[in-house]
């Protein structure tokens, strides 16, 4: 089962946006966005595949930064922990979403 067909065409476009480009204007999230990109999470489509627990395990993602990012994603119809198996830029370190 995939969520990809259920995302609107506009929402699908957000998957290709850069992480820093999407959060660089939020002072508290800027450094986290840079660090995520250094880890290889460079586009939103990769970021939203990460589970909340994985993100919060990074010492640079505080609860506040997580919430700021989550709020921004929700405005685009996205959230953390999405299952996007057919999207072609899956992040290799994203944990499986179902076992």
N, C-alpha and C positions, 0 to 999 in steps of 0.2 A: 504494500500500500504506500502511496506517495502523496504528499501534499502539493506537489508541483502543479498538477493540473487545476487545483482549486485556487491558486494564487492569480490575482488579476494580472492583466498584461502590464499595467503600470507598476504593480508590486514586483513582478518579475524583473523589470528594468533595474530596480534598486539592488538586485543581487550583484550586479557588476560594479556598483559604486565602490570607491576606495574607502577603507576603514578610516584613515586619517581625514580624507575629504569629508566624510560623514560626521565626524566627531571633533575635528580640529578646532571648531569654533566654540566648543564648550571647554573653558579653561581647565576644569577639573578632570576632564576625560582626554585631553590632548596628549598627555604623556602616556597614558594607557594605550591610546590608539597607536602611537609610535612603537611602543613595546610589542603590541600585538603584531604589527607589520613585520617587526624584526623576527618574530617567531614564525612568520610565514602566513599569517592570517591577514591577507592584504585586501580582500574584497568582502563586502557585506554577506555575500552568499556563503563564504567560508565561515564567517563569524556566527551567523544565525544557526549553523549546524552544531555549534558547541552547546553542550548542556550547561545550565546555570551553575551546577556544582563544579564543573571544570573551570569555568571562568572565575568563579569565586575562589578557586584554589590558587590562582596566581596572586602573588603578594602585592601586585600593583593594581588589582581590581578590588576596590573596597565596595562595601554595600552601597555607598552613595554613588560611586561611579557606575556600578552595575545598574542601579535604578535610573540614572541619567541616560545611559545607553538604551536600556529597555524602553524607557518612555519615548525616545526618539524613534526606535524601531517600530513601536506600536503605531505611531502616526503614519508609518508607511505600510501598515498591515503585516508587519513581521514580528517575530519574537525569537528568543533563544530556544535551542533544542528542536528546531525544525528538521523534519525528515525530507531530504532532497536527494534521493539516490540517483536520479536521472539528470541532475544538474551537472554539467561537465567540469566544474572546478571544485569538487569536494575537497575539503581540507583533509590531508592524509592522517592527521593526528586526532581528528574528530572521533570520539568514541561511538560505537554502534548505538543506535537509538532503540533498538529492540533486541532482546536476546532470546 
